[in-house]
Amino acid sequence: MGFTAANVALVRALPPLPSAGARRRRPTPVATEPVTVEGALGPPAPGHVHDVVVAGGRVMDPASGFDATADVGIDGHTVTAIRPRSGEPLAGRITLDATGLVVAPGFVDVLSYDPNPVGSWLKIADGVTTNLGMHGINSDPEPWFARWSNEGCPTHFGGAFDDPWARARMGIAPDQAATADQVRQLADEAEAALAAGWMGIDVEPEYTPGIDAAEIDALGRVAAAAGVPLFFHGRYSDVEPPGTNAETLDEILGTARRTGAAVHVQHIVSTGGTFSMEQSLATLEAASDEGVDVTACTYPYDSWATYLGSPRFAAGWQERFRIDFGDLRLPGGEQLTARTFERYRAENRLAVADAIPEDDVRRALAHPLVMIGSDSIIEPDAENHPRGAGTFARVLGRYVREEGLLSLMEALAKMTADPVARLERGAPALRRKGRLQIGADADVTVFDPSTVTDRATVEDPARPSTGVEWVLVAGRVVKSPAGVHRDELPGQAVRREG
C-alpha cells in the first residue's frame, strides 16, 4: 500500500505532454527503455508481487515512443513497473497473458457524449477507457458528475459546457442572436461551469445559426482565461456558396486570433473539410505555423448522421452534399425515398448520409493536427451511427492493418497522447492518462493487431468491436477475452482544476 500510495502522490507532478502544435513539429519520440515519471520511486523491492501484471505483450507508449516486449506491473490504479522481457518476469496476484498482443494506453475519445449503460460498454469493447463529452453536455456539471459518480460507469467521464443548451435554457431561439445582456450571462454561466469541472466550451454555429461573433468571442475569452479549448461544430459543411468550408475555418481561426483561445474543429471530415479536405487541412496547418493553437478530430467513416429536422437538411441539401434521397438511411438500414424523407423529417428521425468522399477520410486521418474522435455514443435505442461503437477498432483494423495509411504508433498517438495534449492544460488529471509509463494511471487497452475489427454497421449500429482482448480502467479489468465485466464500474470523473 505504501508503494502504491507514494506513486499516486508523485505522479501528480507528471510533466504535461507538449501542446498539439509542438507535437506536430518535434521528431517522433523514441524511448529505448521504459519511461519513469520524474521523481517517482525506483523499482519495487525484490520479490514484490503486483496486484495485476499484463505479461509479455508489445508495450507501446506513443508519448515517449517506447515499443518493446515487456511486462506491465500495476498496483492499485497506478502503473508501477514496466520490465522488458530480457529481465526477470514480473510477479502478480493476477497475470494477464498478452503474448502476441499490443499493450497500449487506454484510448481517449475526445468527442463523445453522455455515458449510458449501453454505449459505455460498447466504448469499452472498442478500447476506450476515457469518454469525454466535448461536443457539449446538456447539464450543469455538478448534478452530472454526481449522477455518474453515484450510478457508476466503466469508463472515466468528463465534458464541455454546451452553448446551444445554455441558449435554449435562456429562451434564445437557434436562429436568434443573443442580446448584449444575454451574451454576458452566457459568458458568466460558462465561467462558472468551467470552475465546476467542465474542460472546454462547445459552440455549434451550424445548429444555432443566430450565434454571432460577439457571443463566440465572449466565450472564447472565457476559454482563453481558463486555459481550455473552444470546441467548434462549424457553421458550414460544404463548398457551395454562400456558406463554405473556407468561411467556417475563417470564423474558427478568427476567433482564436481575436481572443487567444485554443480552438478545436469538431469532426472535420463532415464539417469544415468535406470536398475541400486538402485545402482545409492546409489552412489549419498554416494557422498552426503562425502560432494559432488549433487541432481537429475525425471519425473513420464515409458517412455522417444527424436529425432530419436539423438545418443541415434545409432547402438545397442535395446540391450542397452531392447526394439524394437514396443516399440516406435510417439506423437499421431503411433507405429513404422522397416520400419517406418527408414523413421521417416530420418525426425528426436520425438519418445516416453517405456523403463523405473516402479520400477526405484518408487525408484527415493522416494529418498530424487531426486526432480521433467518434462524435457518437450508442444510446439504448441504438438509433445511432456505427461510429459510436466501432471508431477506434476501425482505425486500427482498416487504416493501419489493411491499408497501411498510418503506422500503429501514429494511430495510437491520435487515440491517446494527442487528445490528452489537447485538454490537459485545463485538466491536469489527464496528465496521468494517454501514456503507458511508470507512475501513470493504469488505464490499459490490450488488443490483437491482426484481428482488431469494427463490426458496427448502419443496419446494426450496436455491434461491439472484436480483437480488443483486455481493457483495464483504474487497474481493474472491465473486459477480458470472455467479454465485458458489467459488475466493474471503476470510471472516475475527469474535471477541470484550478
C-alpha positions as CSV (number, residue, x, y, z in Angstrom):
1,M,0.0,0.0,0.0
2,G,2.8,2.4,0.8
3,F,4.5,1.7,-2.5
4,T,1.2,2.4,-4.4
5,A,0.3,5.5,-2.4
6,A,3.7,7.0,-2.9
7,N,3.4,6.6,-6.7
8,V,-0.1,8.1,-6.7
9,A,1.3,11.1,-5.0
10,L,4.3,11.5,-7.1
11,V,2.5,11.1,-10.4
12,R,0.7,14.4,-9.7
13,A,3.9,16.1,-10.7
14,L,4.0,14.4,-14.1
15,P,5.0,16.9,-16.7
16,P,2.5,17.8,-19.4
17,L,2.7,16.4,-22.9
18,P,3.8,19.1,-25.4
19,S,1.0,21.1,-27.0
20,A,-0.6,19.8,-30.1
21,G,1.3,22.2,-32.3
22,A,4.6,21.3,-30.6
23,R,3.9,17.6,-31.0
24,R,3.4,18.2,-34.7
25,R,6.8,19.8,-35.1
26,R,9.0,17.7,-32.9
27,P,10.7,14.5,-34.1
28,T,8.8,11.3,-33.3
29,P,9.9,10.4,-29.8
30,V,11.8,7.2,-29.3
31,A,12.5,5.7,-25.9
32,T,14.6,2.5,-25.8
33,E,13.9,2.0,-22.1
34,P,10.6,2.3,-20.2
35,V,9.9,5.9,-19.1
36,T,9.6,6.6,-15.4
37,V,7.8,9.7,-14.2
38,E,10.3,12.2,-13.0
39,G,10.6,11.9,-9.2
40,A,8.8,8.6,-9.0
41,L,10.0,5.8,-6.8
42,G,12.6,3.4,-8.1
43,P,11.7,-0.2,-8.9
44,P,9.7,-2.3,-6.4
45,A,11.6,-4.2,-3.8
46,P,12.8,-7.7,-4.8
47,G,10.0,-10.2,-4.6
48,H,7.3,-7.5,-4.9
49,V,4.0,-9.0,-6.1
50,H,1.9,-6.6,-8.2
51,D,-1.8,-6.5,-8.0
52,V,-2.0,-7.2,-11.8
53,V,0.7,-8.0,-14.3
54,V,0.0,-7.7,-18.1
55,A,2.6,-10.1,-19.3
56,G,4.6,-10.5,-22.4
57,G,2.9,-8.1,-24.8
58,R,4.2,-5.5,-27.2
59,V,4.1,-2.4,-24.9
60,M,3.6,0.8,-26.9
61,D,3.7,4.3,-25.4
62,P,3.1,7.0,-28.1
63,A,4.0,9.8,-25.7
64,S,7.6,8.5,-25.3
65,G,8.0,6.2,-28.3
66,F,8.7,3.2,-26.1
67,D,8.0,0.0,-28.1
68,A,9.2,-3.4,-26.7
69,T,8.0,-6.7,-25.5
70,A,7.6,-6.2,-21.7
71,D,5.6,-6.9,-18.6
72,V,3.5,-4.1,-17.1
73,G,3.0,-4.2,-13.3
74,I,0.0,-2.4,-11.7
75,D,-0.7,-1.7,-8.1
76,G,-4.0,-0.1,-7.2
77,H,-4.8,2.2,-10.1
78,T,-1.2,3.1,-11.0
79,V,1.4,1.5,-13.4
80,T,4.3,0.8,-11.0
81,A,6.7,-1.2,-13.3
82,I,7.4,-1.9,-16.9
83,R,10.1,-4.5,-17.4
84,P,11.3,-5.6,-20.8
85,R,11.3,-9.4,-21.2
86,S,15.1,-9.5,-21.3
87,G,14.8,-9.4,-17.5
88,E,13.1,-11.4,-14.8
89,P,9.3,-11.6,-15.4
90,L,7.2,-9.6,-13.0
91,A,5.0,-11.4,-10.4
92,G,1.4,-10.6,-10.0
93,R,-1.6,-11.7,-8.0
94,I,-3.4,-11.7,-11.3
95,T,-1.5,-12.2,-14.5
96,L,-3.0,-11.4,-17.9
97,D,-1.2,-13.2,-20.8
98,A,-0.6,-10.6,-23.5
99,T,1.7,-12.7,-25.7
100,G,1.2,-11.6,-29.3
101,L,-0.9,-8.7,-28.3
102,V,-0.3,-4.9,-28.2
103,V,-0.4,-3.3,-24.8
104,A,-1.3,0.4,-25.2
105,P,-2.6,3.3,-23.1
106,G,-6.4,3.2,-22.8
107,F,-8.0,5.1,-25.7
108,V,-9.4,8.6,-25.0
109,D,-12.5,9.5,-27.0
110,V,-12.2,13.3,-27.3
111,L,-15.5,13.9,-29.0
112,S,-18.3,11.9,-27.4
113,Y,-21.4,12.5,-25.3
114,D,-23.1,11.4,-22.1
115,P,-22.2,7.9,-20.9
116,N,-25.1,5.4,-20.7
117,P,-25.4,1.7,-19.7
118,V,-25.4,0.6,-23.4
119,G,-23.0,2.9,-25.1
120,S,-20.4,2.9,-22.4
121,W,-19.8,-0.8,-22.7
122,L,-19.5,-0.6,-26.5
123,K,-16.8,2.0,-25.9
124,I,-15.0,-0.5,-23.6
125,A,-15.3,-3.1,-26.4
126,D,-13.7,-0.5,-28.7
127,G,-10.8,0.0,-26.3
128,V,-12.0,3.4,-24.9
129,T,-11.2,4.0,-21.2
130,T,-11.9,7.7,-21.1
131,N,-15.2,9.0,-22.6
132,L,-15.2,12.8,-23.0
133,G,-18.4,14.7,-24.0
134,M,-16.5,17.6,-25.6
135,H,-19.4,18.1,-28.1
136,G,-21.2,19.5,-25.1
137,I,-23.2,18.1,-22.2
138,N,-26.8,19.1,-21.7
139,S,-26.5,19.6,-18.0
140,D,-24.9,21.7,-15.3
141,P,-21.7,20.0,-14.2
142,E,-22.4,19.4,-10.5
143,P,-25.5,17.1,-11.0
144,W,-23.9,15.4,-14.0
145,F,-20.7,14.5,-12.2
146,A,-22.8,13.4,-9.1
147,R,-25.0,11.2,-11.2
148,W,-22.3,9.2,-12.9
149,S,-20.2,9.0,-9.8
150,N,-23.2,7.6,-7.9
151,E,-24.5,5.3,-10.7
152,G,-21.1,4.1,-11.7
153,C,-19.6,3.9,-15.2
154,P,-17.0,1.6,-16.7
155,T,-15.1,4.5,-18.4
156,H,-13.8,7.7,-17.0
157,F,-16.1,10.6,-17.9
158,G,-15.9,14.4,-18.4
159,G,-17.3,17.0,-20.7
160,A,-17.7,20.6,-22.0
161,F,-20.1,23.5,-21.5
162,D,-22.8,23.3,-24.2
163,D,-23.6,26.7,-25.6
164,P,-26.7,25.6,-27.6
165,W,-28.2,24.0,-24.4
166,A,-27.5,27.2,-22.4
167,R,-29.0,29.4,-25.1
168,A,-32.2,27.2,-25.2
169,R,-32.5,27.4,-21.5
170,M,-32.4,31.2,-21.7
171,G,-35.1,31.2,-24.4
172,I,-32.8,32.2,-27.2
173,A,-34.0,30.7,-30.5
174,P,-31.4,28.9,-32.6
175,D,-31.7,31.5,-35.4
176,Q,-31.7,34.4,-33.0
177,A,-28.7,36.5,-31.9
178,A,-28.1,36.9,-28.2
179,T,-28.5,40.4,-26.8
180,A,-25.6,42.0,-25.0
181,D,-27.0,41.1,-21.6
182,Q,-27.6,37.5,-22.7
183,V,-24.0,37.3,-24.0
184,R,-22.8,38.4,-20.6
185,Q,-25.0,35.8,-18.9
186,L,-23.8,33.1,-21.2
187,A,-20.2,34.0,-20.5
188,D,-20.8,34.0,-16.8
189,E,-22.5,30.6,-17.0
190,A,-19.6,29.2,-19.0
191,E,-17.1,30.6,-16.5
192,A,-19.0,29.1,-13.6
193,A,-19.3,25.7,-15.4
194,L,-15.6,25.6,-16.0
195,A,-14.9,26.3,-12.4
196,A,-17.2,23.4,-11.5
197,G,-15.4,20.9,-13.7
198,W,-16.2,21.2,-17.5
199,M,-13.0,21.0,-19.5
200,G,-13.9,23.1,-22.5
201,I,-16.7,25.1,-24.2
202,D,-18.7,23.8,-27.1
203,V,-20.2,26.1,-29.7
204,E,-22.3,25.0,-32.7
205,P,-22.9,27.7,-35.3
206,E,-24.5,25.2,-37.8
207,Y,-27.2,24.3,-35.3
208,T,-27.5,27.8,-33.7
209,P,-27.2,29.9,-36.9
210,G,-28.1,33.1,-35.0
211,I,-24.9,33.0,-33.0
212,D,-22.7,35.9,-33.9
213,A,-19.1,37.0,-33.3
214,A,-19.9,38.9,-30.1
215,E,-21.2,35.7,-28.4
216,I,-18.5,33.4,-29.8
217,D,-15.7,35.9,-28.8
218,A,-17.1,36.3,-25.3
219,L,-17.0,32.5,-24.9
220,G,-13.5,32.4,-26.5
221,R,-12.2,34.9,-23.9
222,V,-13.6,32.8,-21.1
223,A,-12.0,29.7,-22.6
224,A,-8.6,31.5,-23.0
225,A,-8.7,32.8,-19.4
226,A,-9.4,29.3,-18.1
227,G,-6.8,27.6,-20.3
228,V,-9.3,25.3,-22.0
229,P,-10.2,24.9,-25.7
230,L,-13.2,26.2,-27.6
231,F,-14.7,23.3,-29.5
232,F,-16.4,24.3,-32.7
233,H,-19.1,22.5,-34.7
234,G,-18.6,24.7,-37.6
235,R,-21.2,26.8,-39.4
236,Y,-20.9,25.4,-42.9
237,S,-20.1,21.9,-44.2
238,D,-19.7,22.1,-47.9
239,V,-18.1,24.1,-50.7
240,E,-21.2,25.6,-52.4
241,P,-21.5,29.3,-51.8
242,P,-22.9,31.1,-49.9
243,G,-21.5,29.4,-46.8
244,T,-18.5,27.3,-47.4
245,N,-15.9,25.3,-45.6
246,A,-13.4,28.1,-46.1
247,E,-15.8,30.5,-44.3
248,T,-16.2,28.0,-41.5
249,L,-12.5,27.8,-40.9
250,D,-12.1,31.6,-41.2
251,E,-14.7,32.0,-38.4
252,I,-13.0,29.5,-36.2
253,L,-9.4,30.8,-36.7
254,G,-10.6,34.4,-36.5
255,T,-12.0,33.6,-33.1
256,A,-8.7,32.2,-32.0
257,R,-6.7,35.2,-33.2
258,R,-9.0,37.7,-31.6
259,T,-9.4,36.0,-28.2
260,G,-6.3,33.9,-27.8
261,A,-8.3,30.8,-27.2
262,A,-7.2,27.4,-28.3
263,V,-9.7,26.1,-30.9
264,H,-10.6,22.6,-32.0
265,V,-12.5,21.7,-35.2
266,Q,-15.0,19.0,-34.5
267,H,-15.4,16.1,-37.0
268,I,-13.6,18.0,-39.8
269,V,-14.4,15.0,-42.1
270,S,-18.1,16.1,-42.1
271,T,-17.9,19.8,-41.1
272,G,-15.3,22.2,-42.5
273,G,-13.5,19.7,-44.8
274,T,-15.9,17.7,-46.9
275,F,-15.0,18.1,-50.6
276,S,-12.1,20.5,-49.7
277,M,-10.1,18.5,-47.3
278,E,-6.7,19.1,-48.8
279,Q,-7.2,22.9,-48.7
280,S,-8.9,22.8,-45.3
281,L,-6.0,21.0,-43.7
282,A,-3.6,23.3,-45.4
283,T,-5.5,26.3,-43.9
284,L,-5.2,24.7,-40.4
285,E,-1.5,23.9,-40.9
286,A,-0.7,27.5,-42.0
287,A,-2.6,28.9,-38.9
288,S,-0.7,26.5,-36.7
289,D,2.6,27.6,-38.2
290,E,1.5,31.2,-37.5
291,G,1.1,30.3,-33.8
292,V,-2.6,29.6,-33.6
293,D,-3.4,26.8,-31.2
294,V,-5.6,24.7,-33.4
295,T,-6.4,21.0,-33.7
296,A,-9.2,18.9,-35.2
297,C,-10.6,15.4,-34.9
298,T,-12.2,13.0,-37.3
299,Y,-14.0,9.6,-37.4
300,P,-13.1,7.0,-40.0
301,Y,-16.3,6.7,-41.9
302,D,-17.5,8.0,-45.3
303,S,-20.9,8.9,-43.9
304,W,-22.3,11.3,-41.3
305,A,-25.5,11.3,-39.3
306,T,-27.9,13.9,-37.9
307,Y,-31.6,14.6,-37.4
308,L,-33.7,15.2,-40.5
309,G,-35.2,18.3,-38.9
310,S,-31.8,20.0,-38.5
311,P,-30.6,22.9,-40.5
312,R,-28.3,20.5,-42.4
313,F,-31.4,19.4,-44.4
314,A,-32.6,22.9,-45.3
315,A,-33.5,23.5,-48.9
316,G,-30.7,22.7,-51.3
317,W,-29.1,19.9,-49.3
318,Q,-28.9,17.6,-52.3
319,E,-26.7,20.1,-54.2
320,R,-24.6,21.0,-51.1
321,F,-23.8,17.5,-50.1
322,R,-23.9,15.9,-53.6
323,I,-26.4,13.3,-52.5
324,D,-30.1,12.4,-53.0
325,F,-32.8,10.6,-51.0
326,G,-31.3,7.2,-51.9
327,D,-28.1,8.1,-50.1
328,L,-29.9,8.5,-46.8
329,R,-30.6,5.5,-44.5
330,L,-32.2,5.2,-41.0
331,P,-30.3,3.3,-38.4
332,G,-31.5,-0.3,-39.1
333,G,-30.8,0.2,-42.8
334,E,-34.1,1.5,-44.3
335,Q,-33.2,3.6,-47.4
336,L,-35.2,6.8,-47.8
337,T,-37.3,8.0,-50.7
338,A,-38.8,11.4,-51.4
339,R,-42.0,10.3,-49.7
340,T,-40.4,8.7,-46.6
341,F,-38.0,11.6,-46.2
342,E,-40.9,14.0,-45.6
343,R,-42.5,11.6,-43.2
344,Y,-39.4,11.0,-41.2
345,R,-38.4,14.6,-41.3
346,A,-41.7,15.5,-39.6
347,E,-40.7,12.9,-36.9
348,N,-37.2,14.4,-36.8
349,R,-35.6,10.9,-37.2
350,L,-31.9,10.4,-37.2
351,A,-30.5,9.6,-40.7
352,V,-27.2,8.4,-42.0
353,A,-25.9,10.2,-45.1
354,D,-23.4,8.5,-47.4
355,A,-21.9,11.9,-48.2
356,I,-18.1,11.9,-47.5
357,P,-15.5,11.1,-50.1
358,E,-13.2,8.3,-49.0
359,D,-10.2,10.4,-50.0
360,D,-11.3,13.1,-47.5
361,V,-11.4,10.4,-44.8
362,R,-7.9,9.3,-45.5
363,R,-6.4,12.8,-45.7
364,A,-8.0,13.8,-42.4
365,L,-6.8,10.6,-40.7
366,A,-3.2,11.0,-41.9
367,H,-2.8,14.7,-40.9
368,P,-0.7,15.4,-37.8
369,L,-3.1,18.0,-36.4
370,V,-6.1,15.6,-36.5
371,M,-6.8,13.1,-33.7
372,I,-9.6,10.5,-33.5
373,G,-13.0,11.4,-32.0
374,S,-16.1,9.3,-32.5
375,D,-18.8,12.1,-32.4
376,S,-21.2,9.4,-31.0
377,I,-22.1,7.1,-28.3
378,I,-24.7,4.4,-28.9
379,E,-28.0,5.1,-27.0
380,P,-30.1,2.3,-25.5
381,D,-32.5,2.5,-28.5
382,A,-29.5,2.0,-30.9
383,E,-30.7,4.9,-33.1
384,N,-27.1,5.9,-33.9
385,H,-24.3,5.9,-36.4
386,P,-22.0,2.9,-36.2
387,R,-19.1,5.2,-35.3
388,G,-20.4,5.1,-31.7
389,A,-19.3,1.5,-31.4
390,G,-16.5,1.0,-33.9
391,T,-14.4,4.1,-34.4
392,F,-11.2,3.0,-32.8
393,A,-11.1,-0.6,-33.9
394,R,-11.9,0.6,-37.5
395,V,-8.9,2.9,-37.5
396,L,-6.6,0.0,-36.3
397,G,-8.1,-2.6,-38.5
398,R,-8.8,-0.9,-41.8
399,Y,-6.5,2.1,-41.9
400,V,-3.5,0.6,-40.1
401,R,-3.5,-3.1,-40.8
402,E,-5.3,-3.3,-44.1
403,E,-4.3,-0.1,-45.8
404,G,-1.1,1.0,-44.1
405,L,-2.3,4.6,-44.1
406,L,-0.9,5.1,-40.6
407,S,1.7,3.3,-38.6
408,L,0.4,1.6,-35.5
409,M,2.3,4.1,-33.3
410,E,0.9,7.1,-35.3
411,A,-2.7,5.7,-34.9
412,L,-2.2,5.1,-31.2
413,A,-0.9,8.7,-30.7
414,K,-4.1,10.0,-32.2
415,M,-6.1,8.0,-29.7
416,T,-4.1,8.7,-26.6
417,A,-1.3,11.3,-26.4
418,D,-2.9,13.8,-28.8
419,P,-6.3,14.1,-27.1
420,V,-4.5,14.4,-23.7
421,A,-2.3,17.1,-25.1
422,R,-5.3,19.0,-26.3
423,L,-7.0,19.0,-22.9
424,E,-4.5,18.5,-20.1
425,R,-3.7,22.2,-19.6
426,G,-7.1,22.8,-18.1
427,A,-7.5,19.2,-16.7
428,P,-4.2,18.1,-15.0
429,A,-5.7,14.7,-14.1
430,L,-5.4,13.9,-17.8
431,R,-1.6,14.1,-17.4
432,R,-1.8,10.6,-15.9
433,K,-3.7,9.3,-18.9
434,G,-2.9,8.7,-22.5
435,R,0.5,7.3,-21.8
436,L,1.9,3.9,-20.6
437,Q,4.6,4.9,-18.2
438,I,5.7,4.1,-14.7
439,G,3.6,6.3,-12.4
440,A,0.7,6.9,-14.9
441,D,-2.9,5.8,-14.4
442,A,-3.5,2.1,-15.1
443,D,-5.9,2.6,-18.0
444,V,-4.7,0.0,-20.4
445,T,-6.1,-1.5,-23.7
446,V,-4.7,-4.8,-24.9
447,F,-5.6,-5.8,-28.5
448,D,-4.7,-8.2,-31.2
449,P,-3.4,-6.1,-34.2
450,S,-4.0,-9.0,-36.6
451,T,-7.7,-9.3,-35.7
452,V,-9.0,-6.0,-34.3
453,T,-12.0,-5.0,-36.3
454,D,-15.1,-2.9,-36.1
455,R,-18.4,-4.7,-36.7
456,A,-21.0,-2.0,-36.2
457,T,-23.0,-1.1,-39.3
458,V,-25.8,1.2,-40.2
459,E,-28.0,-1.9,-40.2
460,D,-26.8,-2.8,-36.7
461,P,-25.0,0.1,-35.1
462,A,-24.6,-1.6,-31.7
463,R,-22.4,-4.5,-32.7
464,P,-19.3,-4.5,-30.5
465,S,-15.8,-4.4,-32.0
466,T,-13.7,-7.5,-31.8
467,G,-10.0,-8.0,-31.2
468,V,-9.8,-5.9,-28.1
469,E,-9.0,-8.6,-25.6
470,W,-8.3,-6.9,-22.3
471,V,-9.3,-3.4,-21.0
472,L,-8.3,-2.1,-17.6
473,V,-9.7,1.1,-16.1
474,A,-8.0,2.3,-12.9
475,G,-6.3,-1.0,-12.7
476,R,-9.5,-3.1,-12.8
477,V,-10.3,-5.5,-15.5
478,V,-13.5,-4.3,-17.2
479,K,-13.1,-6.5,-20.3
480,S,-11.4,-9.9,-20.8
481,P,-11.5,-12.3,-23.8
482,A,-14.7,-13.7,-22.3
483,G,-16.5,-10.4,-22.6
484,V,-17.2,-7.2,-20.6
485,H,-17.4,-7.4,-16.8
486,R,-20.6,-5.5,-16.1
487,D,-20.1,-5.7,-12.3
488,E,-16.9,-3.5,-12.6
489,L,-17.7,0.3,-12.7
490,P,-14.3,1.9,-11.9
491,G,-14.7,5.1,-14.0
492,Q,-13.9,8.4,-12.3
493,A,-14.8,11.9,-13.1
494,V,-12.2,13.9,-15.1
495,R,-12.6,17.6,-14.3
496,R,-11.0,20.9,-14.9
497,E,-8.9,22.0,-11.9
498,G,-7.7,25.4,-10.9
